Structures are given as structure tokens and as C-alpha cells.
Amino acid sequence: MTFSLDDLRRWPDLEGPDLLAADAADRLILDESAAARARVPLDEIAVVEDSYGALTLGAAAAGPPGSGAVRVHQDTLVGERALEANAERAGLAGAVRWIGLSAEGLDGAHIVLLRLPKSLDALRDIAGSIAAHAAPDVTVFAGGRLKHMTVAMNDVLAEFFLRVDVTHARQKSRVLIARGPQHGHDPRPQQRTHDGLVVCAFGGVFAGPAIDIGTRFLLAQLPEVVADDGAVVDLACGTGVVAAWLARRHPHLVVHATDQSAAAVASARATAEANGLADRIAVVRDDALSTLPEASASFIALNPPFHSGVAVHTGLAAHLFADAARALRPGRELWTVWNSALGYRPTLERIVGPTRQVARNTKFTVTASVRR
Ligand SMILES: C[S@@+](CC[C@H](N)C(=O)[O-])C[C@H]1O[C@@H](n2cnc3c(N)ncnc32)[C@H](O)[C@@H]1O
């Protein structure tokens, strides 16, 4: 089967005419690394932050068959699932293996293809892990779209690599090539204490160790009494600040926290641990609440994800509302905070059930939706 980047899909992530599964930056990373990749077996290549499989499958399709599997680490579960589906369609499922950014995952990696993350803190965690655990002669091809790149990214790479070269730009994309790993270490979460609550954040997690103003508004409104005849849930938990806040305020509660991001899950576990709540907060990497049975939750708190582009915003939130509705027991509530401009109330009414406004300030609205 011939592999083409044009055949890749974003599914199960949102799809649309302007939403691409592979772009010019992916193509440039593949082209800049082609000569180096030709000299190594597939199992010495690692890919970090591939969006939907362009880098991993591009490398796997070009490598000598039977030379093992390309390793890949992706922060998002939806990215993993898209890559898996693309690999299956391309007949390359056996040529891909998912890893953690750990000694075990990165050991013996001679080439790393990296799609630069937006967050410098995320880049610092990734670069530090590669420098600590990949082969001493590793070459990192780190690329992105110019509009998302800053010189601060070169500086972060220079903290962990002796040499960082910059390629010519092509189609508004560029690649940074890093060699000579130094000062590598495993990621360490940032920590900040808010009213006695410690928030831990690995690189790239929403709001970092701060508490977002929308989240603060939600916390201030959450009910005095939380129904606990089913799972009490912090949906899309990020650093786990809502879960920790609920568990601290209600000492009898066990809280189920989920997020699709690996960095968020690691952060939420660290937050639970730092507050002595690890035995009452279970953190699961999940797409919405897919691991919870239907009608099993008694309370769900949610600060939904957002993204540039209103259509994408609404699509992401509606997916979480729908799964919250599925997981809630009839008569039980989903409490949501949203930027008032997004006007989510009719969507919540339609997907979950009768929705009342609990509070509203200049920017945010908090609603409670009763599962019908
Ligand atoms: C606005 S942040 C809220 C984080 C945290 N609850 C807070 O208030 O600080 C939204 C979170 O949704 C997560 N997310 C996005 N899509 C998701 C999905 N399909 N399933 C689970 N979590 C998701 C993101 O990773 C992000 O951490």
C-alpha cells in the first residue's frame, strides 16, 4: 500500500474543510530528517507531539520494513486514537509503538521528530526528557509553523542541547535541529499554593500552577451539598484543582477526575498527592467519561476546553456535555462554567436537560443542568 500524508484524517477529532491532519511543518520535519532517518532502523526513531500521525507514519512508511516500530508520545488521547486509526488504514499498525517520555520509552532513540508544542513549559519538559534519556548522539528535528514559533523556543532547546541549528523557512514553517544533549532531567511540576491548596502543573497544562479566573468563579459557586449516590466527577480536570477543592471541602467524598491530556493527568495526580488527597481522588486519562458507565455519576463539575474558532469551541464542549449527560443519573446535575459570549445554555438544555443560571459576572456564567 502506498502511504500519502493526504490520506490522513483527524477523526475522532473534529474534522472540517479548514482543519488539516497534516501540514507544511510536518512535511518540512520529514524532509529535513530524511537523510538521517535513512541511516537508522525504525526502532531508533522517536516522535513526540505528532498531531494525527503525519510524522510517525511518514517515518514508518519510509523506513526499511522489519526494522521495528517507530516510537511515539502524544499528549492528547484524541491524537493517539487518530494516529491509531490512520495507522490501521495505512497498513502500518505494526510499525508504531506508544511510549512515555521516560528512560524506558526514549532509551536508544537516535532521531527524534518533534512537533513543537505551543507552551514553552511543555517544550522544556519534552527537551529535558529527551536530553536525559535518548542516545548521546541523538538528533532532534523540532518544527512548527512560523506563526506559532518564537526565539524563546531556541533558548529552551539550548538549555538541553549544546548545538541548535535553524533551517530555512519553507511554506511558513521552520525546523530547529538540536544535537549534543546536556543537563537532561525528568519533568518537575511547578507548584503554587492558593488558600492552602497546592496546585501542581507539568508543562502545557491549562492555567499552569495558577487558578484560571473562570475556574475560580466555578469554585465559588459550587453547591454546599454534593449528591454522592454515584461518582462525583471533575470532568476535563487539567491540574485537578476542582477535584482537590471538592475533596478538601467534603472529606467524605471520593472524586473521579479525567482529562485526555497526559500532562494534565500527571499534574492532577501530583496535585492530589501534594494536598494529601491521593486516596480520595482517582485520576484517569480518558476521552470525556468513556470509562464511566451510563447513569452512574451523581455530580459533575466542568470547565470545558476552548480553542480558537467558535465552531471548534462548541464542538469540543458539546462532546463533553453529551458524555456528561450519558454518565449522569437522571435528576443529577452538571455544573458548568463558560465564557458568557459562548452562549452555551441552549446547548446544555438540549443535550443534558433543564438548565438554570447559578451566577454570572462580567465574563463568565455558571449553570447547573439537571439530567432529564
Ligand atoms: C479549560 S481546561 C479546564 C481544566 C481544569 N478543570 C481547570 O478548571 O483548571 C479544559 C481541559 O479539558 C481537557 N480536555 C479537552 N478535551 C477533552 C476530552 N475529550 N476529554 C477529557 N478532557 C478533555 C483539556 O486537556 C483541558 O485540561
PDBQT file of the ligand as one rigid body, heavy atoms in Angstrom, charges set to zero:
ROOT
HETATM    1  C1  LIG A 401     -10.440  24.815  30.286  1.00  0.00    +0.000 C 
HETATM    2  S1  LIG A 401      -9.452  23.425  30.787  1.00  0.00    +0.000 S 
HETATM    3  C2  LIG A 401     -10.063  23.164  32.430  1.00  0.00    +0.000 C 
HETATM    4  C3  LIG A 401      -9.063  22.472  33.325  1.00  0.00    +0.000 C 
HETATM    5  C4  LIG A 401      -9.428  22.478  34.821  1.00  0.00    +0.000 C 
HETATM    6  N1  LIG A 401     -10.721  21.855  35.059  1.00  0.00    +0.000 N 
HETATM    7  C5  LIG A 401      -9.445  23.911  35.359  1.00  0.00    +0.000 C 
HETATM    8  O1  LIG A 401     -10.529  24.446  35.525  1.00  0.00    +0.000 OA
HETATM    9  O2  LIG A 401      -8.348  24.453  35.547  1.00  0.00    +0.000 OA
HETATM   10  C6  LIG A 401     -10.159  22.133  29.836  1.00  0.00    +0.000 C 
HETATM   11  C7  LIG A 401      -9.478  20.777  29.908  1.00  0.00    +0.000 C 
HETATM   12  O3  LIG A 401     -10.200  19.910  29.049  1.00  0.00    +0.000 OA
HETATM   13  C8  LIG A 401      -9.322  18.885  28.644  1.00  0.00    +0.000 C 
HETATM   14  N2  LIG A 401      -9.966  18.173  27.529  1.00  0.00    +0.000 N 
HETATM   15  C9  LIG A 401     -10.125  18.570  26.245  1.00  0.00    +0.000 A 
HETATM   16  N3  LIG A 401     -10.788  17.640  25.543  1.00  0.00    +0.000 NA
HETATM   17  C10 LIG A 401     -11.062  16.631  26.400  1.00  0.00    +0.000 A 
HETATM   18  C11 LIG A 401     -11.704  15.369  26.268  1.00  0.00    +0.000 A 
HETATM   19  N4  LIG A 401     -12.217  14.985  25.103  1.00  0.00    +0.000 N 
HETATM   20  N5  LIG A 401     -11.787  14.578  27.336  1.00  0.00    +0.000 NA
HETATM   21  C12 LIG A 401     -11.256  14.945  28.524  1.00  0.00    +0.000 A 
HETATM   22  N6  LIG A 401     -10.632  16.135  28.720  1.00  0.00    +0.000 NA
HETATM   23  C13 LIG A 401     -10.532  16.954  27.667  1.00  0.00    +0.000 A 
HETATM   24  C14 LIG A 401      -8.066  19.665  28.296  1.00  0.00    +0.000 C 
HETATM   25  O4  LIG A 401      -6.947  18.815  28.261  1.00  0.00    +0.000 OA
HETATM   26  C15 LIG A 401      -8.036  20.685  29.445  1.00  0.00    +0.000 C 
HETATM   27  O5  LIG A 401      -7.230  20.226  30.501  1.00  0.00    +0.000 OA
ENDROOT
TORSDOF 0
